[in-house]
Amino acid sequence: MPELPEVETVRRTLTPALAGRTIMSVSFRWPRTCVGDARETEARLAGQRIERLDRHGKYLLLRLRRDGRESVLVIHLRMTGNLLVNGAAGEYTRTTMALDDGSTLVFQDMRKFGRWQWSESLPARLAALGPDPLEIGPDAFAARLGARRARLKALLLDQEFLRGLGNIYADEALFRARLHPLRLGASVGPRKARALHGAIREVLQDAIDAGGSSIRDYRDSRGEPGGFQRQIQVYGRAGDPCVTCGTTVRRLLVAQRSTHFCPRCQRR
């Protein structure tokens, strides 16, 4: 599933094509892509001006305005969703959006898990998510971490703790911070908490700079794959030697998610 760096890359590559444009029409070829009534949502979106594109964790937000009234279109790519400017419609096309300059935004989604939702304001479930890891400061992060007794890997995956992190970047950040994924959040002292905060920001920024990670289906709005998968140090590398010490990278399950770590560099 696309995580923060992938959605941020999509936002950045879509902005030049969409910001300032007016939506002429939207067609939900597979109506269940739409949260709510598809035909009503199509009618509400027609004529909306796209003021800007934002990111809220793993969600892409199109900030809209029509007749002086603001609203938002929330797009969740889920596992296989791709947004392509002037992409060719095909078997996996679920939604198309026509813009006033003649261009088209095509939503391809093989697994049909992606969702679009129009709302007058940010939906409550999104407003309830935790802070953005690129915006929260080290002291506030350390305080949040110290108040939780959940295991670190489970905590980093909890979107109410931080929004936007997923499996890849949680594993990579814990490795860079030299913290075991099963360690409890409240057991991490201030120095190590700040190290984890810095590692999370560093790995996310590195991934954004690389255009995200294309482990399977992810592409940006130009159809280009990301490149951060070539920089991955532990995620998906169970059985390989650690890039730092040579110890075999191990895999375990935390919160029902595959977790990769070096038992020597990340002692419990």
C-alpha atoms as one frame of an Amber mdcrd trajectory, in Angstrom:
protein
   0.000   0.000   0.000   1.366   3.457  -0.856   2.680   5.189   2.254   3.497
   8.812   2.983   6.411   9.158   0.486   4.414   7.662  -2.378   1.361   9.846
  -1.751   3.587  12.910  -1.379   5.260  12.079  -4.695   1.853  11.715  -6.364
   0.787  15.054  -4.888   3.896  16.791  -6.194   3.670  15.287  -9.675  -0.074
  15.950  -9.969  -0.001  19.551  -8.761   1.287  21.152 -12.001  -1.444  19.394
 -13.992  -4.375  19.848 -11.612  -3.937  22.986  -9.499  -6.040  25.838 -10.885
  -7.981  23.587 -13.241 -11.775  23.203 -13.237 -13.365  19.755 -13.190 -15.662
  19.360 -16.186 -16.888  15.879 -15.339 -16.145  12.771 -13.310 -17.206   9.246
 -14.247 -17.109   6.368 -11.780 -16.809   3.346 -14.054 -16.885   1.151 -10.964
 -19.351   2.925  -8.648 -18.013   1.335  -5.446 -14.817   3.359  -5.866 -16.963
   6.243  -4.641 -17.792   6.545  -0.947 -21.457   7.535  -1.041 -23.728   7.818
  -4.043 -21.616   7.784  -7.219 -24.043   9.708  -9.447 -24.613  12.404  -6.822
 -20.845  12.745  -6.282 -20.276  13.105 -10.034 -22.783  15.961 -10.104 -21.214
  17.676  -7.073 -17.705  17.490  -8.537 -18.610  18.960 -11.928 -17.688  22.652
 -12.032 -15.413  22.553  -8.986 -12.124  24.428  -9.238  -9.098  22.583  -7.834
  -7.448  25.178  -5.590  -4.537  23.014  -4.419  -3.492  19.461  -3.576  -2.636
  18.450  -0.008  -1.592  15.232   1.681  -3.029  13.969   4.969  -1.040  10.904
   5.990  -1.652   8.323   3.274  -4.584  10.296   1.813  -4.466  12.701  -1.130
  -6.708  15.757  -0.760  -7.965  17.901  -3.638  -9.075  21.207  -2.122 -12.019
  22.472  -4.162 -14.062  25.654  -4.540 -17.269  26.449  -6.411 -19.503  29.483
  -5.995 -17.393  30.626  -3.054 -17.888  27.379  -1.136 -14.973  25.121  -0.235
 -15.007  21.326  -0.208 -12.549  18.453  -0.449 -12.105  15.325  -2.541 -10.304
  12.613  -0.554  -8.518   9.935  -2.579  -7.090   6.809  -0.950  -4.962   4.770
  -3.341  -4.962   1.649  -1.167  -2.986  -1.313  -2.551  -2.999  -0.908  -6.347
  -4.428   2.531  -7.081  -2.614   4.768  -9.560  -3.527   8.288 -10.708  -2.277
   9.028 -14.222  -2.526  12.312 -16.113  -3.782  11.599 -19.652  -3.413   7.879
 -18.997  -4.990   5.418 -21.391  -8.277   4.003 -20.117  -8.259   0.234 -19.884
  -9.484  -2.854 -18.074  -8.529  -1.537 -14.627  -9.801   2.029 -15.056 -12.230
   2.766 -12.220 -12.656   6.538 -12.476 -11.946   9.288 -15.008 -11.901  13.052
 -14.462 -12.054  15.505 -17.363 -10.518  18.970 -16.844 -11.146  22.304 -18.541
  -7.833  22.275 -20.442  -8.746  19.056 -22.217  -6.594  16.801 -20.032  -7.844
  13.748 -18.172  -7.021  12.193 -14.827  -7.391   8.410 -14.915  -7.625   6.237
 -11.791  -6.396   2.694 -12.384  -6.963   0.146  -9.627  -6.583  -3.560 -10.321
  -7.685  -4.729  -6.856 -10.600  -2.256  -6.575  -9.663  -1.208  -3.025  -9.068
   2.501  -3.762 -11.691   5.034  -2.715 -12.788   8.583  -3.644 -14.913  10.641
  -1.245 -16.278  14.141  -1.724 -17.026  16.051   1.488 -17.754  19.627   2.515
 -14.926  19.367   5.082 -12.260  16.892   6.130 -14.030  13.644   7.137 -14.019
  12.976  10.884 -12.021   9.746  10.565  -9.180  11.683   8.914  -9.343  14.553
  11.399  -8.870  11.982  14.191  -5.535  10.733  12.827  -2.283  11.504  14.612
   0.235  14.210  13.668   2.260  14.126  10.478   5.740  12.654  11.145   7.329
  15.393   9.026   5.646  18.109  11.094   5.789  16.945  14.711   8.804  18.193
  16.675  11.223  15.939  18.594   9.993  16.931  22.055   6.330  16.365  21.203
   7.220  13.049  19.575   9.200  11.913  22.645   6.282  12.837  24.908   3.801
  10.850  22.788   6.148   7.880  22.692   6.777   7.918  26.434   3.054   7.738
  27.148   2.510   4.508  25.203   3.238   0.930  26.228   2.630  -0.601  22.805
   5.473  -2.250  20.931   7.384   0.178  18.739   6.513  -1.444  15.409   2.807
  -1.630  16.253   2.919   1.941  17.519   4.488   3.294  14.327   1.801   1.548
  12.288  -0.961   3.072  14.420  -2.323   5.956  12.350  -3.716   7.608  15.495
  -0.158   7.824  16.829   1.409   9.127  13.597  -0.316   9.378  10.249   1.347
   8.141   7.082   3.822   5.503   8.231   3.474   1.927   7.011   5.443  -1.286
   6.998   8.392  -0.278   4.815   9.340   2.963   6.493   8.610   1.772  10.049
  11.117  -1.079   9.589  13.685   1.203   7.990  13.353   3.907  10.653  13.699
   1.428  13.516  16.836   0.010  11.896  18.381   3.463  11.474  17.564   4.303
  15.099  18.943   0.907  16.272  15.715   0.066  18.118  14.153  -3.404  18.365
  10.607  -3.541  16.937   9.266  -5.348  20.037  10.522  -2.756  22.493   7.777
  -0.862  24.344   7.345   2.800  23.531   7.411   3.862  27.192  10.768   2.114
  27.666  12.533   4.366  25.154  14.409   7.185  26.864  14.502  10.790  25.616
  17.800  10.391  23.734  16.669   7.310  21.835  13.235   8.840  21.246  14.860
  11.800  19.521  17.010   9.403  17.511  13.879   7.602  16.333  12.193  10.897
  15.495  15.199  11.876  13.388  15.359   8.451  11.726  11.680   8.604  10.751
  12.073  12.043   9.199  15.302  11.041   7.477  13.967   7.845   5.914  10.755
   9.546   4.775  12.672  12.419   3.185  15.081  10.013   1.483  12.126   8.094
   0.099  10.392  11.264  -1.126  13.623  12.334  -2.826  13.707   8.933  -4.556
  10.080   9.198  -5.695   8.809   6.554  -3.260   9.197   2.776  -3.320   7.907
   0.590  -6.145   7.816  -2.814  -4.467   4.873  -3.935  -6.615   2.340  -1.682
  -8.334   3.100   1.896  -7.306   3.689   4.521 -10.029   3.578   8.313  -9.836
   1.166  10.403 -11.935   3.552  10.232 -14.904   3.644   6.442 -14.764   7.187
   6.417 -13.364   8.252   3.956 -10.621   9.927   5.053  -7.412  13.541   4.274
  -6.622  13.792   3.982  -2.837  13.522   0.173  -2.978  17.164   0.201  -4.059
  18.099   1.885  -0.758  16.167  -0.447   1.571  18.350  -1.922   4.319  16.108
  -4.393   6.186  12.556  -4.434   4.822  11.951  -7.623   2.837  15.562  -8.775
   3.344  15.020 -11.645   5.807  17.857 -14.145   5.427  20.239 -11.593   3.915
  23.264 -10.238   5.793  22.831  -6.929   7.600  24.387  -4.109   5.604  26.048
  -2.822   8.780  27.295  -5.881  10.698  26.684  -8.913   8.476  24.297 -10.617
  10.917  21.378 -12.360   9.224  18.295 -10.135   8.984  15.299 -11.744  10.679
  11.556 -11.584  10.143   8.778 -11.757  12.713   5.120 -10.771  12.952   4.084
  -7.672  14.889   0.434  -6.577  14.793  -0.051  -9.181  12.038   2.495  -7.435
   9.836   5.820  -8.780   8.604   8.632  -7.037  10.451  12.311  -7.098   9.484
  15.245  -6.264  11.761  18.872  -7.014  12.572  19.107  -8.821  15.949  22.590
  -7.466  16.555  22.144  -3.819  15.544  18.663  -3.681  17.103  19.078  -5.423
  20.446  15.934  -5.728  22.524
